[in-house]
Amino acid sequence: MAKAAKTAIKTKDQKAAADAKNWTKVIRTLRSPKTGAYTFKEAIVHKDKIKEYLGS
C-alpha cells in the first residue's frame, strides 16, 4: 500500500516544503500530424500557470 502524500515531503526547511506543494506534474497528450501517433509531454508547472500551459 502506498504512503500518504503528506508524508512524502520530509525536509528541515518547512518553507521549502510548503512551496513544493504549489507545483503540479502536468501530462499533455500530443498527436503527431505526420504519423497520427500519440506522444506524451510531461512538465512540472506552478499551480497558477496550469491553464496557460495547457492552452498553449
VMD Tcl script that builds the backbone (N, CA, C; Angstrom):
set m [mol new atoms 168]
animate dup $m
set s [atomselect $m all]
$s set {name element resname resid chain x y z} {
  {N N MET 1 A 0.837 -1.163 0.000}
  {CA C MET 1 A 0.000 0.000 0.000}
  {C C MET 1 A 0.892 1.240 0.000}
  {N N ALA 2 A 0.501 2.254 -0.727}
  {CA C ALA 2 A 1.300 3.466 -0.862}
  {C C ALA 2 A 1.199 4.319 0.392}
  {N N LYS 3 A 2.264 5.094 0.615}
  {CA C LYS 3 A 2.275 6.004 1.750}
  {C C LYS 3 A 1.429 7.226 1.431}
  {N N ALA 4 A 0.962 7.891 2.442}
  {CA C ALA 4 A 0.182 9.107 2.262}
  {C C ALA 4 A 1.068 10.203 1.685}
  {N N ALA 5 A 0.491 11.053 0.849}
  {CA C ALA 5 A 1.253 12.091 0.168}
  {C C ALA 5 A 1.830 13.105 1.148}
  {N N LYS 6 A 1.144 13.340 2.248}
  {CA C LYS 6 A 1.627 14.342 3.194}
  {C C LYS 6 A 2.928 13.924 3.859}
  {N N THR 7 A 3.225 12.637 3.884}
  {CA C THR 7 A 4.471 12.181 4.487}
  {C C THR 7 A 5.587 12.084 3.457}
  {N N ALA 8 A 5.289 12.349 2.192}
  {CA C ALA 8 A 6.302 12.227 1.144}
  {C C ALA 8 A 7.326 13.349 1.223}
  {N N ILE 9 A 6.914 14.527 1.675}
  {CA C ILE 9 A 7.825 15.665 1.752}
  {C C ILE 9 A 8.356 15.757 3.173}
  {N N LYS 10 A 9.618 15.387 3.328}
  {CA C LYS 10 A 10.255 15.484 4.636}
  {C C LYS 10 A 11.514 16.311 4.479}
  {N N THR 11 A 11.495 17.477 5.068}
  {CA C THR 11 A 12.645 18.361 4.995}
  {C C THR 11 A 12.705 19.184 6.272}
  {N N LYS 12 A 13.873 19.678 6.563}
  {CA C LYS 12 A 14.020 20.513 7.749}
  {C C LYS 12 A 13.494 21.918 7.489}
  {N N ASP 13 A 13.473 22.329 6.224}
  {CA C ASP 13 A 13.019 23.664 5.870}
  {C C ASP 13 A 11.515 23.610 5.575}
  {N N GLN 14 A 10.705 24.034 6.506}
  {CA C GLN 14 A 9.252 23.975 6.362}
  {C C GLN 14 A 8.753 24.900 5.254}
  {N N LYS 15 A 9.439 26.011 5.019}
  {CA C LYS 15 A 9.028 26.935 3.961}
  {C C LYS 15 A 9.197 26.279 2.587}
  {N N ALA 16 A 10.281 25.564 2.398}
  {CA C ALA 16 A 10.506 24.868 1.132}
  {C C ALA 16 A 9.477 23.760 0.931}
  {N N ALA 17 A 9.108 23.079 1.997}
  {CA C ALA 17 A 8.107 22.027 1.906}
  {C C ALA 17 A 6.752 22.607 1.542}
  {N N ALA 18 A 6.413 23.755 2.108}
  {CA C ALA 18 A 5.136 24.390 1.797}
  {C C ALA 18 A 5.123 24.889 0.360}
  {N N ASP 19 A 6.258 25.398 -0.136}
  {CA C ASP 19 A 6.334 25.882 -1.512}
  {C C ASP 19 A 6.263 24.726 -2.509}
  {N N ALA 20 A 6.762 23.577 -2.146}
  {CA C ALA 20 A 6.751 22.423 -3.043}
  {C C ALA 20 A 5.335 21.956 -3.343}
  {N N LYS 21 A 4.403 22.214 -2.456}
  {CA C LYS 21 A 3.023 21.803 -2.675}
  {C C LYS 21 A 2.319 22.670 -3.713}
  {N N ASN 22 A 2.935 23.753 -4.140}
  {CA C ASN 22 A 2.338 24.638 -5.139}
  {C C ASN 22 A 2.667 24.211 -6.565}
  {N N TRP 23 A 3.445 23.157 -6.749}
  {CA C TRP 23 A 3.844 22.684 -8.064}
  {C C TRP 23 A 3.103 21.395 -8.396}
  {N N THR 24 A 2.766 21.223 -9.674}
  {CA C THR 24 A 1.983 20.081 -10.123}
  {C C THR 24 A 2.619 19.472 -11.366}
  {N N LYS 25 A 2.565 18.160 -11.469}
  {CA C LYS 25 A 3.053 17.486 -12.670}
  {C C LYS 25 A 1.896 17.428 -13.668}
  {N N VAL 26 A 2.134 17.979 -14.862}
  {CA C VAL 26 A 1.114 18.031 -15.899}
  {C C VAL 26 A 1.571 17.159 -17.058}
  {N N ILE 27 A 0.676 16.319 -17.545}
  {CA C ILE 27 A 0.981 15.446 -18.677}
  {C C ILE 27 A 0.046 15.820 -19.821}
  {N N ARG 28 A 0.643 16.244 -20.946}
  {CA C ARG 28 A -0.136 16.615 -22.124}
  {C C ARG 28 A -0.061 15.495 -23.149}
  {N N THR 29 A -1.176 15.266 -23.836}
  {CA C THR 29 A -1.213 14.312 -24.930}
  {C C THR 29 A -1.107 15.097 -26.232}
  {N N LEU 30 A -0.114 14.766 -27.029}
  {CA C LEU 30 A 0.100 15.438 -28.313}
  {C C LEU 30 A -0.012 14.407 -29.426}
  {N N ARG 31 A -0.629 14.800 -30.517}
  {CA C ARG 31 A -0.763 13.896 -31.652}
  {C C ARG 31 A 0.128 14.381 -32.786}
  {N N SER 32 A 0.912 13.487 -33.323}
  {CA C SER 32 A 1.818 13.816 -34.414}
  {C C SER 32 A 1.012 14.012 -35.697}
  {N N PRO 33 A 1.179 15.166 -36.366}
  {CA C PRO 33 A 0.435 15.374 -37.606}
  {C C PRO 33 A 0.922 14.468 -38.750}
  {N N LYS 34 A 2.163 14.021 -38.647}
  {CA C LYS 34 A 2.736 13.203 -39.710}
  {C C LYS 34 A 2.285 11.741 -39.616}
  {N N THR 35 A 2.386 11.151 -38.412}
  {CA C THR 35 A 2.078 9.726 -38.265}
  {C C THR 35 A 0.741 9.466 -37.586}
  {N N GLY 36 A 0.224 10.447 -36.854}
  {CA C GLY 36 A -1.029 10.249 -36.132}
  {C C GLY 36 A -0.847 9.557 -34.791}
  {N N ALA 37 A 0.392 9.263 -34.429}
  {CA C ALA 37 A 0.668 8.591 -33.157}
  {C C ALA 37 A 0.605 9.603 -32.012}
  {N N TYR 38 A 0.231 9.125 -30.858}
  {CA C TYR 38 A 0.168 9.974 -29.674}
  {C C TYR 38 A 1.498 9.949 -28.929}
  {N N THR 39 A 1.894 11.103 -28.429}
  {CA C THR 39 A 3.059 11.199 -27.560}
  {C C THR 39 A 2.633 11.964 -26.315}
  {N N PHE 40 A 3.387 11.809 -25.268}
  {CA C PHE 40 A 3.072 12.451 -24.004}
  {C C PHE 40 A 4.226 13.355 -23.597}
  {N N LYS 41 A 3.883 14.569 -23.179}
  {CA C LYS 41 A 4.880 15.530 -22.738}
  {C C LYS 41 A 4.594 15.856 -21.274}
  {N N GLU 42 A 5.581 15.643 -20.431}
  {CA C GLU 42 A 5.429 15.887 -19.004}
  {C C GLU 42 A 6.166 17.153 -18.612}
  {N N ALA 43 A 5.590 17.900 -17.660}
  {CA C ALA 43 A 6.237 19.113 -17.173}
  {C C ALA 43 A 5.789 19.366 -15.745}
  {N N ILE 44 A 6.666 19.983 -14.980}
  {CA C ILE 44 A 6.333 20.423 -13.626}
  {C C ILE 44 A 5.985 21.904 -13.731}
  {N N VAL 45 A 4.730 22.245 -13.389}
  {CA C VAL 45 A 4.212 23.593 -13.590}
  {C C VAL 45 A 3.651 24.113 -12.269}
  {N N HIS 46 A 3.822 25.401 -12.031}
  {CA C HIS 46 A 3.232 26.023 -10.841}
  {C C HIS 46 A 1.714 25.973 -10.973}
  {N N LYS 47 A 1.015 25.772 -9.874}
  {CA C LYS 47 A -0.431 25.571 -9.932}
  {C C LYS 47 A -1.181 26.769 -10.501}
  {N N ASP 48 A -0.608 27.970 -10.440}
  {CA C ASP 48 A -1.264 29.145 -11.002}
  {C C ASP 48 A -1.102 29.219 -12.521}
  {N N LYS 49 A -0.185 28.479 -13.108}
  {CA C LYS 49 A 0.116 28.557 -14.540}
  {C C LYS 49 A -0.375 27.349 -15.333}
  {N N ILE 50 A -1.176 26.477 -14.723}
  {CA C ILE 50 A -1.602 25.246 -15.393}
  {C C ILE 50 A -2.454 25.540 -16.625}
  {N N LYS 51 A -3.443 26.418 -16.496}
  {CA C LYS 51 A -4.304 26.717 -17.644}
  {C C LYS 51 A -3.538 27.364 -18.782}
  {N N GLU 52 A -2.565 28.213 -18.466}
  {CA C GLU 52 A -1.733 28.807 -19.509}
  {C C GLU 52 A -0.916 27.751 -20.224}
  {N N TYR 53 A -0.385 26.778 -19.486}
  {CA C TYR 53 A 0.417 25.722 -20.074}
  {C C TYR 53 A -0.429 24.833 -20.987}
  {N N LEU 54 A -1.618 24.483 -20.529}
  {CA C LEU 54 A -2.471 23.610 -21.336}
  {C C LEU 54 A -3.070 24.335 -22.529}
  {N N GLY 55 A -3.201 25.641 -22.441}
  {CA C GLY 55 A -3.754 26.416 -23.539}
  {C C GLY 55 A -2.786 26.634 -24.678}
  {N N SER 56 A -1.504 26.522 -24.416}
  {CA C SER 56 A -0.517 26.779 -25.472}
  {C C SER 56 A -0.310 25.574 -26.354}
}
mol reanalyze $m
mol bondsrecalc $m
mol representation Tube
mol addrep $m
